[in-house]
Amino acid sequence: MDSALDTAKRLYNAKRFEKALGVLLSMEDSSEENPEIPYYLGLCYSCLLYTSDAADEEDSVDLGGRRII
């Protein structure tokens, strides 16, 4: 069975940033116990911010085969 962090990593790598963020935020592990948690939280927030900014500017963003316009 995969850990929640492994699931979040898989979702992040699949460019499903919102779902990965939800998994990370629901984890009971402390970020002090596992430094990868804040790392992946930061990556997810950055990617979501980037796609949000591009959408605000009416640019299109390619998310690995899925296009957000």
Residue frames relative to the residue before (quaternion, step in Angstrom):
aa qw qx qy qz dx dy dz
M 1.0000 0.0000 0.0000 0.0000 0.00 0.00 0.00
D 0.4142 -0.7155 0.5106 0.2362 3.56 -0.95 0.94
S 0.4629 -0.6401 0.5266 0.3141 3.51 -1.18 0.53
A 0.6614 -0.4917 0.3731 0.4262 3.57 -1.25 0.27
L 0.6268 0.5345 -0.3435 0.4511 3.60 1.03 -0.70
D 0.6369 0.5148 -0.3266 0.4718 3.59 0.99 -0.78
T 0.6317 0.5222 -0.3229 0.4733 3.57 1.02 -0.79
A 0.6599 0.5053 -0.3022 0.4667 3.58 0.93 -0.91
K 0.6373 0.5206 -0.3270 0.4646 3.59 0.99 -0.78
R 0.6508 0.5150 -0.3099 0.4639 3.56 0.96 -0.88
L 0.6569 0.4990 -0.3037 0.4767 3.59 0.97 -0.85
Y 0.6374 0.5193 -0.3281 0.4652 3.58 0.98 -0.81
N 0.6795 0.4903 -0.2898 0.4625 3.58 0.88 -0.91
A 0.6658 0.4605 -0.2885 0.5113 3.58 1.22 -0.49
K 0.4522 -0.7175 0.4113 0.3340 3.57 1.36 0.17
R 0.4489 0.6253 -0.4878 0.4118 3.55 1.05 0.84
F 0.0917 -0.8838 0.4582 0.0230 3.49 0.71 1.25
E 0.6532 0.5143 -0.3299 0.4473 3.61 0.93 -0.80
K 0.6610 0.4905 -0.3076 0.4774 3.59 0.95 -0.84
A 0.6368 0.5208 -0.3263 0.4657 3.60 0.98 -0.84
L 0.6440 0.5246 -0.3142 0.4598 3.56 0.98 -0.86
G 0.6430 0.5293 -0.3171 0.4536 3.57 0.98 -0.83
V 0.6491 0.5020 -0.3148 0.4770 3.57 0.98 -0.83
L 0.6682 0.5085 -0.3054 0.4490 3.58 0.88 -0.93
L 0.6907 0.4827 -0.2859 0.4564 3.58 0.92 -0.87
S 0.6892 0.4703 -0.2864 0.4710 3.58 1.15 -0.49
M 0.4810 0.6837 -0.4346 0.3350 3.59 1.24 -0.11
E 0.3842 -0.7273 0.5274 0.2127 3.52 -1.05 0.80
D 0.5115 0.6382 -0.4262 0.3867 3.59 1.24 -0.27
S 0.4346 -0.6793 0.5289 0.2646 3.51 -1.09 0.71
S 0.5139 -0.6373 0.4712 0.3281 3.56 -1.04 0.71
E 0.5740 0.5687 -0.3827 0.4479 3.57 1.23 -0.36
E 0.6603 0.4962 -0.3015 0.4763 3.59 1.12 -0.65
N 0.8029 0.1064 -0.0340 0.5855 3.57 1.04 -0.71
P 0.2818 -0.8078 0.4948 0.1524 3.61 -0.25 1.25
E 0.5419 0.6186 -0.4160 0.3880 3.62 1.19 -0.17
I 0.5583 0.6238 -0.3949 0.3785 3.60 1.13 -0.54
P 0.7155 0.4100 -0.2926 0.4842 3.67 0.66 -0.89
Y 0.5748 0.5845 -0.3739 0.4338 3.59 1.14 -0.59
Y 0.7288 0.4145 -0.2414 0.4886 3.59 0.77 -1.00
L 0.5651 0.5621 -0.3858 0.4645 3.61 1.14 -0.50
G 0.6664 0.5076 -0.2897 0.4628 3.56 0.92 -0.92
L 0.6493 0.5144 -0.3168 0.4621 3.56 0.96 -0.85
C 0.6648 0.5055 -0.3057 0.4573 3.58 0.90 -0.91
Y 0.6597 0.4980 -0.3128 0.4679 3.59 0.89 -0.92
S 0.6509 0.5235 -0.3186 0.4479 3.60 0.95 -0.85
C 0.6746 0.4901 -0.2957 0.4661 3.58 0.90 -0.89
L 0.6524 0.5003 -0.3148 0.4744 3.58 0.99 -0.79
L 0.6378 0.5168 -0.3229 0.4711 3.57 1.01 -0.77
Y 0.6424 0.5293 -0.3172 0.4544 3.58 0.96 -0.87
T 0.6974 0.4547 -0.2830 0.4761 3.59 0.82 -0.93
S 0.6258 0.5315 -0.3352 0.4621 3.59 1.08 -0.68
D 0.6597 0.5020 -0.3047 0.4691 3.59 0.94 -0.88
A 0.6487 0.5110 -0.3185 0.4653 3.58 0.96 -0.82
A 0.6462 0.5096 -0.3186 0.4704 3.56 1.01 -0.76
D 0.6351 0.5313 -0.3240 0.4576 3.58 1.04 -0.76
E 0.7181 0.4240 -0.2361 0.4988 3.56 1.09 -0.74
E 0.4430 -0.7211 0.4157 0.3330 3.55 1.37 0.15
D 0.3958 0.6572 -0.5201 0.3753 3.57 1.05 0.77
S 0.3698 -0.6877 0.5531 0.2904 3.55 -1.20 0.22
V 0.1927 -0.7700 0.6030 0.0800 3.51 -1.11 0.77
D 0.2577 -0.7649 0.5732 0.1415 3.56 -0.80 1.03
L 0.0930 -0.7996 0.5930 0.0191 3.56 -0.67 1.13
G 0.7516 -0.4145 0.2299 0.4587 3.55 0.49 1.20
G 0.8171 -0.1979 0.0916 0.5336 3.55 0.69 1.03
R 0.6992 0.3435 -0.2534 0.5735 3.56 1.21 -0.39
R 0.1970 -0.7979 0.5624 0.0916 3.54 -0.75 0.98
I 0.1648 -0.7498 0.6347 0.0887 3.52 -0.91 1.00
I 0.1002 -0.8072 0.5812 0.0223 3.53 -0.72 1.06
